[in-house]
Amino acid sequence: MSRRLIAVGSLAAGLIMTTAGCGSNTTPPAVVATPGPARAITTVAPKPAFRPTPDQISLSLKVVKKTCYGSAGCNVFVQIDPSFGFSEDIPAGQKWTVIYEIDGGEDGPKTNSFVISRGSATGQVNYRFDKKELVSTSGPNDVLTAIVTDVIAGDAS
């Protein structure tokens, strides 16, 4: 029986010494992280909001009426004829004010604007503008041109 007590006592002493750091000095194996296969992360950029630019709108002028007064020049009534090169439809409910200049008149550039919005059919653009505009020229051969200078959100008319 005394041998059993000695054996149990030795075993208990060995356990105490090992847990207290006095026993054998074995360290657990180091854990090394191994990289897994690379994961591709795909991010989708949000679709930019529709924003028309001046270069997407071109204007031509139609002469509606012209009255010339010899050396006093001419009164020319013109109407704009817009065309649009948008890559997508104008979103429903949005309106944009297109600002343009008519150049070639004797009083310098004339600035005006019109409003565009989405039409009822796909790709259709609704717009409203002055039926005709008066531009005074110095003679019957003066050339009038129109160019879009800016596009701003909303109805600024």
Secondary structure, 3 states (H helix, E strand, C coil): CHHHHHHHHHHHHHHHHHHCCCCCCCCCCCCCCCCCCCCCCCCCCCCCCCCCCHHHEEEEEEEEEEEECHHHCEEEEEEEEEEECCCCCCCCCCEEEEEEEEECCCCCCEEEEEEEEECCCCCCEEEECCCCEEEEECCCCCCCEEEEEEEEECCCC
